[in-house]
Amino acid sequence: MSVASSPKTGARTFRWRIVDIVVASVVGVASGLIFLAWNVGYVGPSTVLEPLLPGLQGLLDGPWLFAGVLGALIIRKPGAAIYTEVLAAVVSALVGNQWGGFLTLEAGFVQGLGAEIVFLIFAYRVWSLPVAMLAGAGAALAGGINNLVLWYVGADVTFTIVYMVSTVVSGAVIAGLLSWLLMRALAATGALDAFPAGRQTRQRV
């Protein structure tokens, strides 16, 4: 996490500071606690959606995808999406869940990577709402494919299409839109003034 731009160009540095690590860790742990709650909370809605249309339960994936997007929107440096999503998964795995420790960590890495790739495509310089939503969709796409391989082996074409569309929509809205709104709300309080995300948001208000 020590990628840095050349000082000769005057471009901002991508090197992680202590405050970046601390805040990213706080975001990851707090997100992990939300994951824990959703590990239980999703069961009720899932039992309602699955009989309506198999695969529609993908709409419930978003709350497991937001950590990486939110972390990246705040830290704005390479690796932030993977770091926060994996750390949230670690919290979920340590406390225990129905999917097992290793697979939880693997899922966290894959989902974080899906978001990270989107921010990388934009060279970690564009942090708009559309990019945040694309990152949420990227996390969902990667996570959805991972789930199809590990948990929905042999799923038919209809299930696969419904599930992938549902999870991508959930990722874009919950992990993307809501994370962007949460970042702006935190920035408006002054809590993120140590970061470009906080300063830029407050300047626009």
KADALIN-V78571 format. One record per residue. N is the residue number from 1. RES is the residue in three letters. PSI is psi in degrees with one decimal (NA if undefined). BURIAL is # if it has 16 or more other ideal C-beta (glycine too) atoms within 10 Angstrom, else .. Layout:
n->[N	N]
res->[RES	RES]
psi->[PSI	PSI]
burial->[BURIAL	BURIAL]
This chain:
n->[1	2	3	4	5	6	7	8	9	10	11	12	13	14	15	16	17	18	19	20	21	22	23	24	25	26	27	28	29	30	31	32	33	34	35	36	37	38	39	40	41	42	43	44	45	46	47	48	49	50	51	52	53	54	55	56	57	58	59	60	61	62	63	64	65	66	67	68	69	70	71	72	73	74	75	76	77	78	79	80	81	82	83	84	85	86	87	88	89	90	91	92	93	94	95	96	97	98	99	100	101	102	103	104	105	106	107	108	109	110	111	112	113	114	115	116	117	118	119	120	121	122	123	124	125	126	127	128	129	130	131	132	133	134	135	136	137	138	139	140	141	142	143	144	145	146	147	148	149	150	151	152	153	154	155	156	157	158	159	160	161	162	163	164	165	166	167	168	169	170	171	172	173	174	175	176	177	178	179	180	181	182	183	184	185	186	187	188	189	190	191	192	193	194	195	196	197	198	199	200	201	202	203	204	205]
res->[MET	SER	VAL	ALA	SER	SER	PRO	LYS	THR	GLY	ALA	ARG	THR	PHE	ARG	TRP	ARG	ILE	VAL	ASP	ILE	VAL	VAL	ALA	SER	VAL	VAL	GLY	VAL	ALA	SER	GLY	LEU	ILE	PHE	LEU	ALA	TRP	ASN	VAL	GLY	TYR	VAL	GLY	PRO	SER	THR	VAL	LEU	GLU	PRO	LEU	LEU	PRO	GLY	LEU	GLN	GLY	LEU	LEU	ASP	GLY	PRO	TRP	LEU	PHE	ALA	GLY	VAL	LEU	GLY	ALA	LEU	ILE	ILE	ARG	LYS	PRO	GLY	ALA	ALA	ILE	TYR	THR	GLU	VAL	LEU	ALA	ALA	VAL	VAL	SER	ALA	LEU	VAL	GLY	ASN	GLN	TRP	GLY	GLY	PHE	LEU	THR	LEU	GLU	ALA	GLY	PHE	VAL	GLN	GLY	LEU	GLY	ALA	GLU	ILE	VAL	PHE	LEU	ILE	PHE	ALA	TYR	ARG	VAL	TRP	SER	LEU	PRO	VAL	ALA	MET	LEU	ALA	GLY	ALA	GLY	ALA	ALA	LEU	ALA	GLY	GLY	ILE	ASN	ASN	LEU	VAL	LEU	TRP	TYR	VAL	GLY	ALA	ASP	VAL	THR	PHE	THR	ILE	VAL	TYR	MET	VAL	SER	THR	VAL	VAL	SER	GLY	ALA	VAL	ILE	ALA	GLY	LEU	LEU	SER	TRP	LEU	LEU	MET	ARG	ALA	LEU	ALA	ALA	THR	GLY	ALA	LEU	ASP	ALA	PHE	PRO	ALA	GLY	ARG	GLN	THR	ARG	GLN	ARG	VAL]
psi->[37.9	25.7	130.7	142.1	158.4	131.6	-21.6	-25.8	-13.5	5.8	157.8	154.8	148.8	6.6	135.1	135.1	169.1	-42.0	-32.3	-45.3	-43.7	-49.6	-40.8	-37.4	-41.3	-44.4	-43.4	-45.1	-45.4	-40.3	-38.1	-36.6	-36.0	-39.2	-45.3	-43.7	-40.2	-25.3	-32.2	-42.0	-26.0	-19.2	-46.4	-55.7	-34.2	-39.5	-20.2	-42.6	-40.1	-43.9	-26.4	-47.1	110.4	130.0	-18.4	-15.4	-10.8	-22.3	-17.0	1.0	-25.1	-44.8	-16.0	0.8	-10.4	-22.8	-46.8	-41.2	-47.0	-44.7	-42.7	-39.5	-31.7	-50.7	-40.9	42.2	154.6	136.0	-12.0	-40.8	-45.1	-44.6	-50.0	-37.8	-41.7	-41.7	-41.2	-39.7	-36.3	-44.7	-45.6	-40.4	-39.7	-40.2	-32.7	137.9	179.2	-1.7	-9.2	151.4	-53.6	-44.6	-29.2	-44.3	-41.3	-42.9	-40.5	-42.2	-45.7	-44.4	-42.4	-39.0	-38.6	-41.2	-41.6	-40.1	-38.8	-46.4	-34.3	-41.3	-35.1	17.1	27.3	37.7	-10.6	120.2	35.1	169.7	-45.8	-39.5	-39.6	-42.2	-36.7	-39.2	-41.0	-40.8	-36.4	-42.0	-40.5	-40.3	-47.5	-45.1	-37.3	-44.1	-42.1	-43.0	-38.2	-38.1	-40.5	-37.7	-20.6	44.7	131.5	7.0	141.8	175.7	-41.8	-48.3	-46.2	-45.4	-47.8	-43.9	-46.8	-41.3	-43.5	-45.5	-35.0	-40.5	-45.2	-42.6	-43.7	-42.1	-52.7	-52.3	-29.3	-68.4	-50.6	-35.6	-40.0	-42.2	-39.0	-41.3	-44.6	-37.0	-42.4	-41.2	-37.5	-24.4	-11.9	-1.1	-19.6	24.3	-16.9	-1.9	149.6	-33.9	-41.6	-46.0	-43.7	-39.4	-43.9	-30.4	-29.4	-20.6	NA]
burial->[.	.	.	.	.	.	.	.	.	.	.	.	.	.	.	#	.	.	.	#	.	.	#	#	.	.	#	#	.	#	#	#	.	#	#	#	.	#	#	.	.	#	.	.	.	.	.	.	#	.	.	.	.	.	#	#	#	#	#	#	#	#	#	#	#	#	#	#	#	#	#	#	#	#	#	#	#	#	#	#	#	#	#	#	#	#	#	#	#	#	#	#	#	.	.	.	#	.	#	.	.	.	.	#	#	#	#	#	#	#	#	#	#	#	#	#	#	#	#	.	.	.	.	#	.	.	#	.	.	.	#	#	#	#	#	#	#	#	#	#	#	#	#	#	.	#	#	#	.	.	.	.	.	.	#	.	.	.	#	.	.	#	#	#	#	#	#	#	#	#	#	#	#	#	#	#	#	#	#	#	.	#	#	#	.	#	#	.	.	.	.	#	.	.	#	#	#	#	.	.	#	.	.	.	.]
